[in-house]
Each structure stands twice: as structure tokens, then as C-alpha cells.
Amino acid sequence: MAPTSSFPIIDMGLLAGEQRPAAMDLLRDACENWGFFQILNHGISTELMDEVEKLTKDHYKRVREQRFLEFASKALKDGDSGDAQGQGAKAVAENLDWESTFFVRHLPESNLADIPDLDDGYRRAMRRFAGDLEALAERLLDLLCENLGLEKGYLARAFRGPSTGAPTFATKVSSYPPCPRPDLVNGLRAHTDAGGIILLFQDDRVGGLQLLKDGDWVDVPPTRHSIVVNLGDQLEVITNGRYKSVVHRVVAQHDGNRMSIASFYNPGSDAVIFPAPELVKDDDDDAAARAYPRFVFEDYMKLYVRHKFEAKEPRFQAFKSMETESSNRIAIA
């Protein structure tokens, strides 16, 4: 396991003072060389974060714990009974994530009121938290624009679908309960995230999140009241590879129940995604200079859901091939 001592941690309070250039340099390095970073002094109140954490853990205990334990017990039992050598359990583990989740959509329209089993206090806290995270995501996108040399607001505009004029924004609320076979089952299998910018409020007591860097799995340190940020596939495309989405996973733990609230600020479903012209090298053949294809985000998501736990490069190549075939048809015509 690689050490975590150099994992980038950015104090956003420094952006308002004399240390802003150094903080922006750290942000640029994090985006270009890590795809992950952790932010402190991000503007979301610690009181609200504590409330959301308490309500989330209470909700799991009250509503979801028994359901998950019944499912997990059956899954491992079915696997063990399939093969005396344990191959049955291994086959189950390859397609099993040791997590209990529910999803909340915020934009373009919220479904928070429709999710069953949430009490009114939890709904109110989640609504406030989502509003703060949305504002934080937009602030971060403008900081990325500054680092990339793009006009302020470019990334936010690129995320807006023409039909609604809004991005998609949703939250995945997860619990990773104690696992009796952490040697066999991942909390969440290795993958990159499909979307734009991801803001994670994670448990500060129980770790397990890891990213793949230079061939090593690196622990993302759990830090109280921090927000972990990672970049999705769409930012890799828009930046023409300047930034990279990074493979990450959650390792199941024998003890402790890890909380994870991951909010995904993504392009609108009909947003057209392509490399920013300013980040494409000045070349006679624009298509050759662009390392990434042009596509509609919804089309990318349809491919992603079938191949989430596979390498991202074939996904990009599939759309690049479609683009080439389309160009060839036009040339022939």
C-alpha cells in the first residue's frame, strides 16, 4: 500500500489571501496528477455536516440495516454452498458490492419528497446540504477554469443541457457495514466515475476509500468535516486529458460501519460533451488534435452503466470510432 502523506489537502481559506497562488498550484497538481483531493474550510457549516451524519447513520440503523444483513447473509451463503472449494463464493464476490445505498436526485428536479422512510428532519437537512454542495461544486468548477486558462463559467455552461438549462445533480447515500469476509468482497468494486465533479462527505472514523496511483492503491485519509473531491470522465474529456478521472474502490472492513455521502454534479442528460477548443493544440486537423470524442452525455451514461467496472478507455474509443465512421460517411457522400 502506498503512503497517504502526500495526498493533496487544500485549505480553501487560503484562496482569499496571500497564499492563493500556492493553493492554486496545489489544486492544479491535484487535478493533473491525482484526480482526487481533499478540501478544508469549504464553507459548509460543521453543524450541518454533523446533523447530516447523525441523521444518515440513524436512518441506516432504523430502516436499512436489517434488510442489508439479510441480503448479505444470503448472498454469501449462496456462494459458499455453490462450491466446496469456495469458488462459488468467489464468483458471487466478483459481482457484489458490500454496501447499502439509496439515491436522491436534486437537479433538474428534486425527488427528495418522494423517497420513502425519510423523516421530515432528514429531508430538510439533506435539502440544505445539497444546496451548499451545489454552490461548492460551481465554485470549484470556476477554480478549475482559472487553472486551465478557460473563461470563468465555461465548465458550468458546458454542463448545462439545452432542454433544461441545468446540470444533473444527485447524491448516493451509502453505508458500508462490517463485513465477515473482507478478503473476499469489496465494499465497492474499482471504477472511475462517469460524470463531472464528485463531492464526498465520508466517515471520519472508518476508512476504506482507495484510489489507484502509479500502480499502487492509496488510502484516502478520513478527515473530520472535510469534503473529498474527485474528477469524473466528463472532465477528462472536456480538458482533453489535462485532468484524468481515476480508478478508485472501497475496501470492505471487518469492523465499523463507514458512511459515504457522494454528490455527483454532472452534465445535463442532453449536454454535448467535447474537448474545450482552448485546450486543443493548434493543428491543421482538429479531429486528430482532439484526444477525446464528442458525444451526448446521456449516450455515454447508457454505455457506462453496462461497463462501469471496466476500463474507461474502451468507452472513449467507442465514441471516437463512431465519430470517425460518421466523418467517413460524410466524406464519401
LUMDRENNU-33097 format. One record per residue: x, y, z of N, C-alpha, C in turn. Coordinates in steps of 0.001 Angstrom, whole numbers. Example, Ala and Ser with C-alpha at 12.3 -4.5 7.8 and 13.67 -1.06 7.14 Angstrom:
       n.X       n.Y       n.Z      ca.X      ca.Y      ca.Z       c.X       c.Y       c.Z
     13190     -5690      7800     12300     -4500      7800     13200     -3300      7800
     12850     -2250      7080     13670     -1060      7140     12900        30      7870
END
This chain:
       n.X       n.Y       n.Z      ca.X      ca.Y      ca.Z       c.X       c.Y       c.Z
       839     -1189         0         0         0         0       877      1243         0
       595      2195      -859      1374      3423      -910       997      4338       251
      1926      5169       716      1631      6067      1838       643      7153      1434
       -36      7737      2439     -1014      8792      2172      -475     10170      2522
       775     10263      2945      1293     11524      3470      1245     12641      2440
      1359     12306      1157      1376     13346       135        15     13546      -513
     -1012     12896        25     -2341     13078      -549     -2708     14557      -469
     -3146     15154     -1581     -3363     16609     -1590     -4549     17046      -729
     -4261     17946       191     -5275     18550      1054     -5191     20056       861
     -6315     20658       472     -6331     22075       105     -7210     22840      1079
     -6632     23827      1705     -7370     24718      2598     -7926     25851      1749
     -9238     25826      1515     -9834     26828       637     -9826     28219      1265
     -9605     28281      2575     -9475     29583      3217     -8268     30352      2704
     -7250     29629      2214     -6041     30288      1715     -6255     30974       368
     -7344     30653      -312     -7599     31240     -1629     -7929     32722     -1545
     -8254     33203      -343     -8625     34609      -193     -7455     35483       262
     -6277     34898       413     -5162     35671       948     -3900     35581       107
     -2786     35910       746     -1502     35946        48     -1051     34570      -430
     -1585     33514       196     -1164     32164      -186     -2005     31574     -1329
     -2844     32417     -1948     -3684     31933     -3042     -2866     31291     -4170
     -1765     31899     -4647     -1004     31255     -5735      -539     29844     -5373
       -75     29655     -4137       393     28329     -3724      -777     27354     -3648
     -1928     27839     -3148     -3095     26968     -3065     -3597     26581     -4461
     -3561     27509     -5400     -3980     27213     -6769     -3012     26236     -7431
     -1724     26372     -7120      -743     25414     -7653     -1009     24015     -7124
     -1360     23931     -5839     -1666     22628     -5248     -2921     22042     -5889
     -3913     22881     -6152     -5124     22427     -6813     -4816     21915     -8217
     -3982     22634     -8942     -3631     22206    -10296     -2904     20861    -10272
     -1969     20712     -9357     -1242     19441     -9255     -2185     18309     -8887
     -3123     18574     -7974     -4076     17541     -7567     -4921     17081     -8743
     -5382     18032     -9559     -6232     17687    -10698     -5451     16968    -11797
     -4225     17393    -12021     -3444     16844    -13131     -2766     15530    -12774
     -2412     15332    -11500     -1607     14167    -11132     -2279     13199    -10174
     -3412     13614     -9596     -4095     12736     -8655     -5525     12409     -9076
     -6246     13402     -9560     -7672     13220     -9845     -8525     13211     -8602
     -7887     13356     -7451     -8536     13370     -6138     -7871     14444     -5288
     -8631     15072     -4424     -8053     15936     -3400     -9089     16141     -2301
     -8620     16654     -1189     -9480     16880       -43     -9484     18364       270
    -10665     18933       573    -10733     20359       850    -11223     20608      2267
    -10612     21625      2886    -10990     22099      4210    -11468     23543      4086
    -12182     24021      5090    -12704     25396      5070    -13445     25691      3775
    -14349     24781      3444    -15071     24826      2171    -16361     25620      2238
    -16728     26102      3419    -17903     26954      3534    -19162     26258      4000
    -19152     24936      4107    -20325     24215      4619    -20170     24098      6134
    -21204     24485      6858    -21083     24554      8315    -20850     23170      8919
    -20009     23138      9932    -19738     21868     10608    -20983     21373     11333
    -21828     22303     11794    -23057     21908     12470    -23980     21148     11515
    -24092     21645     10275    -24926     20957      9291    -24337     19595      8942
    -23022     19524      8789    -22382     18244      8470    -22611     17232      9590
    -22489     17687     10840    -22722     16786     11978    -24172     16295     11995
    -25100     17204     11677    -26508     16821     11661    -26784     15792     10576
    -26249     16037      9381    -26460     15101      8273    -25846     13746      8597
    -24667     13741      9192    -24017     12477      9552    -24858     11695     10559
    -25329     12369     11602    -26127     11693     12623    -27420     11128     12031
    -28109     11947     11231    -29374     11511     10655    -29173     10357      9669
    -28079     10401      8927    -27796      9331      7968    -27529      8013      8689
    -26726      8062      9734    -26415      6835     10470    -27646      6311     11206
    -28442      7226     11740    -29678      6799     12402    -30636      6150     11405
    -30719      6728     10204    -31620      6195      9176    -31200      4789      8771
    -29899      4567      8594    -29438      3218      8246    -29817      2228      9344
    -29545      2596     10569    -29813      1688     11695    -31305      1369     11798
    -32139      2386     11583    -33579      2227     11785    -34264      1540     10607
    -33811      1840      9370    -34567      1428      8187    -33875       369      7349
    -32550       464      7233    -31879      -318      6205    -31020     -1460      6723
    -30597     -1393      7981    -29617     -2367      8475    -30122     -3805      8354
    -31310     -4084      8851    -31802     -5457      8848    -31956     -5978      7433
    -32472     -5120      6533    -32636     -5526      5132    -31288     -5893      4521
    -30274     -5061      4790    -28964     -5336      4216    -28377     -6620      4772
    -28465     -6824      6068    -27880     -8017      6679    -28518     -9294      6133
    -29823     -9256      5900    -30499    -10419      5319    -30001    -10684      3902
    -29871     -9612      3106    -29371     -9757      1735    -27932    -10279      1725
    -27078     -9677      2531    -25665    -10035      2523    -25451    -11471      2996
    -26169    -11858      4044    -26042    -13211      4564    -26438    -14238      3509
    -27525    -13962      2810    -27987    -14890      1777    -26998    -14960       620
    -26452    -13801       232    -25518    -13768      -894    -24276    -14610      -602
    -23702    -14454       588    -22508    -15225       917    -22836    -16702      1127
    -23989    -16980      1708    -24394    -18374      1914    -24583    -19073       578
    -25242    -18403      -367    -25441    -18989     -1697    -24112    -19253     -2375
    -23170    -18321     -2188    -21859    -18512     -2800    -21123    -19677     -2194
    -21124    -19767      -866    -20413    -20854      -184    -20997    -22215      -528
    -22321    -22275      -704    -22946    -23561      -991    -22723    -24008     -2429
    -22231    -23091     -3281    -22071    -23432     -4689    -20842    -24257     -4976
    -19861    -24207     -4070    -18606    -24885     -4376    -17863    -25141     -3073
    -17515    -26387     -2808    -16847    -26741     -1562    -15489    -26063     -1439
    -14895    -25684     -2576    -13584    -25057     -2562    -13678    -23532     -2422
    -14877    -23034     -2334    -15026    -21587     -2179    -15133    -20841     -3477
    -15114    -21539     -4620    -15195    -20851     -5904    -16564    -20208     -6096
    -17589    -20812     -5507    -18925    -20222     -5613    -18973    -18872     -4940
    -18415    -18792     -3747    -18376    -17520     -3028    -17558    -16490     -3794
    -16460    -16927     -4400    -15626    -16002     -5173    -16402    -15442     -6348
    -17182    -16287     -7006    -17976    -15817     -8145    -19008    -14792     -7696
    -19625    -15034     -6541    -20583    -14069     -6005    -19878    -12752     -5702
    -18704    -12832     -5076    -17986    -11632     -4663    -17597    -10757     -5839
    -17327    -11355     -6975    -16922    -10587     -8148    -18029     -9677     -8652
    -19266     -9971     -8285    -20395     -9167     -8745    -21184     -8577     -7586
    -20541     -8448     -6444    -21231     -7979     -5249    -20473     -6810     -4642
    -21199     -5750     -4287    -20630     -4636     -3533    -21237     -4667     -2137
    -20379     -4586     -1124    -20836     -4694       253    -21277     -3309       735
    -22392     -2833       187    -22877     -1509       535    -24399     -1475       512
    -24941      -621      1334    -26374      -347      1354    -26563      1090       895
    -27343      1323      -151    -27411      2650      -744    -28844      3081     -1033
    -29018      4397     -1090    -30194      4972     -1729    -29768      6263     -2414
    -30559      6691     -3400    -30186      7817     -4255    -31208      8943     -4126
    -30696     10161     -4139    -31542     11353     -4122    -31185     12207     -5328
    -32175     12586     -6100    -31948     13495     -7233    -32270     14920     -6801
    -31403     15868     -7161    -31595     17277     -6822    -31936     18124     -8050
    -31210     17926     -9136    -31413     18675    -10373    -31488     17714    -11546
    -32278     18028    -12570    -33023     19280    -12749    -34263     19403    -11864
    -34769     18298    -11324    -35886     18354    -10391    -35604     17417     -9220
    -35962     17857     -8020    -35709     17051     -6826    -36775     15972     -6659
    -36327     14804     -6186    -37271     13739     -5820    -37195     13447     -4323
    -36616     14371     -3564    -36399     14146     -2136    -37711     13859     -1406
    -38769     14541     -1816    -40056     14354     -1141    -40661     12984     -1410
    -40194     12310     -2466    -40791     11034     -2870    -40088      9821     -2283
    -38948     10022     -1641    -38182      8878     -1131    -38805      8398       171
    -39167      7135       238    -39838      6634      1444    -38879      6517      2620
    -39454      6473      3796    -38728      6158      5036    -37815      7272      5532
    -37861      8453      4915    -37071      9573      5431    -37975     10436      6298
    -37521     10761      7500    -38347     11652      8313    -38141     13098      7858
    -39016     13983      8305    -39014     15368      7819    -37713     16091      8149
    -37165     15823      9320    -35915     16470      9693    -34764     16076      8783
    -34732     14811      8410    -33685     14330      7499    -33854     14968      6125
    -35076     15072      5637    -35315     15710      4338    -34845     17167      4354
    -35173     17888      5417    -34770     19301      5492    -33250     19435      5514
    -32587     18602      6299    -31128     18668      6393    -30484     18315      5049
    -30993     17287      4382    -30440     16896      3086    -30658     17981      2035
    -31803     18670      2108    -32073     19746      1153    -31084     20894      1344
    -30842     21262      2576    -29869     22334      2861    -28460     21909      2448
    -28113     20670      2776    -26771     20167      2460    -26561     20134       947
    -27563     19672       207    -27455     19622     -1250    -27291     21014     -1842
    -28008     22004     -1295    -27859     23373     -1791    -26457     23897     -1587
    -25866     23611      -414    -24495     24040      -143    -23504     23321     -1047
    -23730     22025     -1287    -22823     21269     -2157    -22905     21753     -3598
    -24102     22094     -4057    -24256     22613     -5417    -23443     23897     -5587
    -23552     24798     -4613    -22790     26046     -4680    -21287     25775     -4639
    -20873     24801     -3824    -19454     24450     -3735    -18956     23861     -5051
    -19747     23011     -5676    -19349     22429     -6962    -19141     23511     -8007
    -20042     24483     -8047    -19914     25556     -9033    -18698     26431     -8748
    -18420     26644     -7466    -17213     27402     -7112    -15957     26653     -7551
    -15929     25354     -7311    -14772     24557     -7711    -14598     24545     -9217
    -15691     24449     -9959    -15586     24451    -11416    -14953     25746    -11915
    -15289     26868    -11286    -14670     28125    -11706    -13195     28181    -11336
    -12817     27576    -10205    -11399     27492     -9866    -10648     26634    -10878
    -11284     25553    -11339    -10663     24717    -12367    -10526     25498    -13667
    -11540     26298    -14015    -11446     27142    -15213    -10228     28061    -15120
    -10041     28652    -13956     -8901     29559    -13757     -7590     28823    -13966
     -7486     27632    -13397     -6258     26855    -13548     -6023     26398    -14982
     -7095     26160    -15713     -6984     25670    -17089     -6815     26790    -18111
     -6997     28027    -17667     -6951     29150    -18594     -8224     29303    -19400
     -9326     28764    -18885    -10616     28888    -19552    -11380     30080    -18980
    -12276     30631    -19782    -13119     31722    -19330    -13941     31275    -18122
    -14086     32171    -17143    -14884     31852    -15966    -16292     31444    -16392
    -16779     30338    -15829    -18110     29848    -16163    -18146     28858    -17312
    -16997     28621    -17963    -17004     27721    -19124    -17481     26326    -18743
    -16924     25762    -17676    -17275     24392    -17307    -18733     24294    -16859
    -19199     25277    -16095    -20596     25258    -15671    -21525     25310    -16877
    -21188     26125    -17877    -22014     26199    -19089    -21957     24899    -19872
    -20775     24272    -19904    -20632     23016    -20641    -21500     21914    -20045
    -21807     22036    -18760    -22605     21021    -18077    -24106     21215    -18274
    -24519     22327    -18809    -25951     22621    -18890    -26550     22046    -20165
    -27512     21165    -20001    -28196     20606    -21152    -29123     21641    -21774
    -29279     21627    -23093    -30104     22643    -23756    -31579     22584    -23399
    -32097     21411    -23042    -33538     21313    -22797    -33945     21930    -21461
    -33127     21765    -20429    -33469     22299    -19111    -32600     23473    -18709
    -31456     23638    -19361    -30520     24675    -18954    -29880     24398    -17612
    -29900     23131    -17191    -29376     22766    -15871    -28499     21531    -15980
    -27571     21382    -15036    -26830     20121    -14948    -27721     19061    -14321
    -27204     17847    -14198    -27843     16865    -13327    -27018     16823    -12047
    -27716     16694    -10937    -27053     16709     -9641    -27795     15736     -8740
    -27063     14767     -8205    -27701     13719     -7390    -26729     13251     -6323
    -27279     12591     -5321    -26484     12106     -4194    -26741     10622     -3981
    -25646      9910     -3782    -25704      8495     -3416    -25323      8393     -1939
    -26264      7961     -1122    -26024      7802       311    -25731      6332       578
    -24546      6042      1095    -24120      4651      1272    -23671      4377      2700
    -23927      3153      3120    -23340      2611      4344    -22569      1360      3963
    -21386      1213      4542    -20556        29      4319    -20412      -689      5659
    -21336     -1608      5961    -21343     -2267      7277    -20142     -3192      7448
    -19893     -3643      8683    -18831     -4626      8913    -19044     -5846      8020
    -17953     -6359      7484    -18035     -7478      6543    -17301     -8686      7120
    -17947     -9843      7189    -17281    -11026      7745    -16190    -11588      6835
    -16228    -11220      5531    -15218    -11731      4591    -14617    -10590      3766
    -13910     -9642      4407    -13314     -8545      3641    -12220     -9008      2688
    -11746    -10229      2903    -10776    -10803      1976    -11421    -11225       663
    -12734    -11332       688    -13461    -11894      -451    -14279    -10852     -1203
    -14792     -9849      -482    -15753     -8913     -1053    -15241     -7486      -927
    -15361     -6712     -2001    -15070     -5285     -1934    -16295     -4543     -1432
    -16051     -3433      -725    -17163     -2569      -388    -17794     -2030     -1668
    -16940     -1584     -2583    -17362     -1130     -3906    -16232     -1439     -4874
    -16572     -2115     -5968    -15553     -2536     -6933    -14883     -1335     -7616
    -13678     -1559     -8103    -12881      -500     -8719    -13565        35     -9978
    -13535      1361    -10139    -14199      2020    -11264    -13740      3475    -11330
    -14008      4124    -12444    -13967      5581    -12496    -15397      6085    -12461
    -15588      7346    -12104    -16928      7934    -12094    -17222      8529    -13465
    -18454      8346    -13920    -18820      8727    -15281    -18949     10221    -15470
    -19308     10955    -14407    -19782     12314    -14583    -18732     13395    -14509
    -19069     14478    -13791    -18249     15676    -13797    -17367     15813    -12583
    -17917     16438    -11533    -17146     16630    -10302    -17938     16011     -9156
    -17249     15246     -8329    -17902     14473     -7271    -17425     15008     -5928
    -18388     15288     -5045    -18102     15803     -3716    -18530     14757     -2691
    -17582     14306     -1889    -17825     13203      -963    -17670     13659       473
    -18711     13449      1255    -18653     13598      2711    -18570     12196      3271
    -17386     11823      3778    -17186     10452      4229    -16954     10387      5722
    -17169      9202      6234    -16962      8923      7650    -15527      9269      8041
    -15361      9915      9203    -14007     10272      9632    -13412      9244     10574
    -14183      8195     10888    -13674      7164     11793    -13346      5859     11085
    -14112      5526     10066    -13933      4256      9359    -13490      4552      7932
    -12282      4123      7586    -11755      4354      6249    -12170      3255      5291
    -11478      3199      4166    -11748      2165      3171    -11674      2654      1743
    -11803      3980      1530    -11719      4521       170    -10260      4544      -279
    -10018      4014     -1470     -8672      3991     -2035     -8721      4413     -3501
     -7646      5062     -3944     -7503      5397     -5362     -6247      4724     -5898
     -6248      4480     -7197     -5107      3836     -7840     -4196      4914     -8412
     -2966      4969     -7920     -1999      5957     -8393      -668      5288     -8650
      -199      5404     -9878      1101      4844    -10269      1210      3361     -9918
        94      2650    -10087        89      1218     -9862      -118       783     -8434
      -254      1737     -7504      -457      1402     -6090     -1820      1907     -5630
     -2413      1163     -4707     -3646      1626     -4067     -3280      2543     -2913
     -3821      3758     -2944     -3513      4784     -1949     -4767      5054     -1121
     -4627      5024       202     -5748      5331      1079     -6093      6820       997
     -7388      7115       904     -7860      8497      1030     -8127      8726      2512
     -7346      9572      3168     -7449      9672      4628     -8785     10267      5063
     -9469      9612      5991    -10707     10189      6524    -10381     11345      7458
    -10874     12525      7137    -10596     13727      7927    -11912     14400      8290
    -12086     14703      9543    -13360     15257     10023    -13693     16576      9334
    -14938     16700      8900    -15507     17909      8307    -14841     18318      6988
    -14139     17393      6376    -13576     17679      5053    -14545     17191      3970
    -14319     17664      2758    -15004     17148      1585    -13939     16602       641
    -14096     15353       231    -13187     14754      -752    -13760     15020     -2136
    -12912     15473     -3037    -13329     15800     -4393    -12610     14868     -5363
    -13354     14314     -6312    -12680     13606     -7403    -13321     13967     -8727
    -12561     13774     -9778    -12959     14190    -11120    -13472     12999    -11907
    -14545     13216    -12655    -15147     12151    -13441    -14707     12164    -14892
    -15193     11186    -15636    -14815     11005    -17035    -15080     12246    -17884
    -16173     12975    -17588    -16520     14120    -18426    -15493     15242    -18330
    -14910     15444    -17154    -13871     16467    -17042    -12596     16029    -17751
    -12335     14738    -17800    -11191     14273    -18582    -11386     14611    -20051
    -12605     14419    -20549    -12893     14720    -21953    -12803     16212    -22214
    -13489     17019    -21400    -13536     18461    -21637    -12145     19079    -21565
    -11293     18570    -20673     -9931     19108    -20558     -8966     18464    -21553
     -9494     17622    -22435     -8671     16945    -23453     -7527     16160    -22824
     -7815     15573    -21641     -6826     14735    -20972     -5912     15469    -20023
     -6047     16795    -19915     -5219     17522    -18935     -5508     17003    -17527
     -6773     16818    -17214     -7187     16182    -15975     -7591     14749    -16292
     -7481     13871    -15318     -7836     12468    -15527     -8815     12000    -14447
     -9824     11250    -14863    -10617     10518    -13878     -9780      9328    -13411
     -9922      8955    -12155     -9018      7985    -11552     -9806      6793    -11010
     -9244      5612    -11212     -9848      4394    -10688     -9795      4426     -9163
    -10924      4093     -8534    -10980      4051     -7076    -11914      2930     -6640
    -11840      2573     -5383    -12644      1485     -4841    -12860      1722     -3351
    -13752       950     -2765    -13928       937     -1317    -13618      -471      -831
    -12700      -576       110    -12312     -1859       688    -13223     -2142      1877
    -13850     -3309      1874    -14714     -3693      2992    -13878     -3843      4261
    -14480     -3473      5379    -13796     -3519      6671    -14446     -4561      7572
    -13633     -5210      8387    -14169     -6211      9312    -14926     -5551     10455
    -14497     -4342     10829    -15136     -3622     11930    -15560     -2236     11454
    -16596     -1710     12061    -17032      -347     11761    -17993      -280     10592
    -18843       722     10619    -19824       940      9558    -19519      2292      8916
    -18932      2283      7720    -18495      3519      7074    -19664      4229      6401
    -19803      5515      6669    -20799      6352      5999    -20165      7052      4803
    -20904      7132      3708    -20431      7809      2500    -21606      8536      1865
    -21457      9855      1691    -22474     10653      1005    -21784     11310      -181
    -21960     10716     -1357    -21282     11170     -2569    -22276     11914     -3452
    -21968     13175     -3752    -22848     14001     -4584    -22180     14252     -5927
    -22927     13972     -6993    -22399     13984     -8350    -22964     15178     -9117
    -22108     16151     -9405    -22501     17304    -10208    -22078     16996    -11644
    -23065     16624    -12450    -22815     16072    -13773    -23445     16927    -14862
    -23051     16724    -16109    -23737     17419    -17205    -25209     17041    -17281
    -26014     17928    -17878    -27391     17589    -18185    -27429     16421    -19148
    -28512     15672    -19146    -28567     14448    -19946    -28341     14712    -21426
    -28795     15865    -21935    -28634     16147    -23368    -27482     17103    -23649
    -26638     17352    -22656    -25461     18198    -22882    -24503     17499    -23844
    -23950     18262    -24771    -22972     17734    -25723    -21584     17980    -25145
    -20838     16901    -24947    -19535     16963    -24285    -18432     16795    -25326
    -17434     17668    -25252    -16299     17609    -26189    -15149     18405    -25592
    -13923     18185    -26061    -12785     18939    -25523    -12939     20444    -25767
    -12617     21222    -24743    -12665     22683    -24879    -11704     23112    -25982
    -12160     23898    -26950    -11287     24302    -28061     -9979     24933    -27592
    -10010     25675    -26486     -8794     26318    -25993     -7751     25314    -25510
     -8187     24078    -25245     -7265     23060    -24738     -6853     22062    -25808
     -7290     22329    -27027     -6877     21506    -28161     -5718     22211    -28848
     -4645     21491    -29087     -3480     22085    -29732     -3846     22633    -31101
     -3248     23766    -31441     -3484     24371    -32749     -2904     23448    -33808
     -3789     22814    -34554     -3377     21788    -35507     -4234     21896    -36744
     -3662     21562    -37898     -4443     21628    -39134     -5631     20687    -39094
     -5478     19548    -38438     -6537     18556    -38352     -7089     18562    -36932
     -8191     19297    -36723     -8738     19461    -35387     -9116     18123    -34762
     -9693     17222    -35573    -10120     15922    -35046     -8925     15119    -34533
     -7794     15227    -35222     -6601     14498    -34782     -6025     15105    -33513
     -6139     16435    -33382     -5584     17100    -32208     -6401     16794    -30963
     -7689     16566    -31165     -8533     16230    -30026     -8308     14780    -29634
     -7897     14560    -28407     -7629     13193    -27962     -8911     12461    -27594
    -10019     13200    -27474    -11261     12618    -26980    -12411     12953    -27928
    -13447     12118    -27908    -14554     12297    -28856    -15582     13323    -28385
    -16562     13549    -29227    -17714     14400    -28946    -18928     13482    -28819
    -19743     13688    -27783    -20910     12816    -27587    -21919     13513    -26693
    -23101     12948    -26640    -24153     13417    -25727    -23999     12651    -24421
    -24072     13361    -23310    -23817     12735    -22012    -24731     11537    -21752
    -25994     11638    -22107    -26926     10527    -21885    -26475      9274    -22630
    -25941      9446    -23838    -25442      8294    -24601    -24248      7661    -23889
    -23379      8519    -23331    -22236      7984    -22587    -22707      7187    -21379
    -23721      7691    -20679    -24208      7008    -19488    -24803      5643    -19828
    -25458      5532    -20963    -26029      4244    -21361    -24923      3207    -21540
    -23791      3639    -22078    -22655      2725    -22234    -22007      2451    -20879
    -21899      3483    -20068    -21226      3358    -18776    -21923      2353    -17851
    -23244      2395    -17799    -23941      1508    -16857    -23714        38    -17194
    -23398      -259    -18436    -23127     -1653    -18821    -21666     -2036    -18564
    -20800     -1033    -18442    -19360     -1327    -18346    -18686      -526    -17227
    -19439      -232    -16180    -18928       624    -15100    -17642        93    -14492
    -17570     -1207    -14273    -16424     -1774    -13568    -15357     -2285    -14534
    -15291     -1659    -15690    -14267     -1960    -16687    -13481      -687    -16977
    -12390      -822    -17720    -11550       331    -18035    -12339      1379    -18812
    -12004      2650    -18585    -12726      3742    -19253    -12303      3911    -20711
    -11064      3551    -21048    -10546      3834    -22389    -11393      3237    -23504
    -11875      1990    -23379    -12753      1467    -24444    -14044      2256    -24599
    -14530      2877    -23536    -15719      3712    -23659    -15423      4928    -24526
    -14299      5578    -24241    -13906      6723    -25062    -13692      6295    -26518
    -13038      5151    -26701    -12723      4688    -28049    -13979      4353    -28836
    -14984      3834    -28170    -16234      3501    -28860    -16849      4744    -29480
    -16856      5860    -28737    -17416      7094    -29291    -16480      7716    -30316
    -15181      7551    -30126    -14213      8050    -31112    -14404      7317    -32437
    -14643      6010    -32360    -14861      5219    -33577    -16139      5641    -34280
    -17197      5898    -33501    -18451      6359    -34093    -18254      7700    -34787
    -17465      8557    -34173    -17187      9872    -34744    -16434      9734    -36060
    -15460      8821    -36082    -14662      8597    -37295    -15531      8026    -38410
    -16373      7065    -38064    -17259      6464    -39073    -18209      7495    -39650
    -18716      8370    -38785    -19623      9419    -39244    -18904     10371    -40180
    -17669     10745    -39852    -16876     11637    -40713    -16599     11003    -42059
    -16315      9705    -42038    -16037      8991    -43281    -17258      8947    -44179
    -18430      8740    -43594    -19663      8705    -44381    -19922     10065    -45043
    -19657     11147    -44281    -19854     12482    -44837    -18881     12726    -45974
    -17623     12283    -45795    -16611     12495    -46841    -16980     11731    -48122
    -17465     10506    -47959    -17832      9702    -49122    -19019     10326    -49859
    -19965     10802    -49074    -21156     11417    -49693    -20766     12656    -50469
END
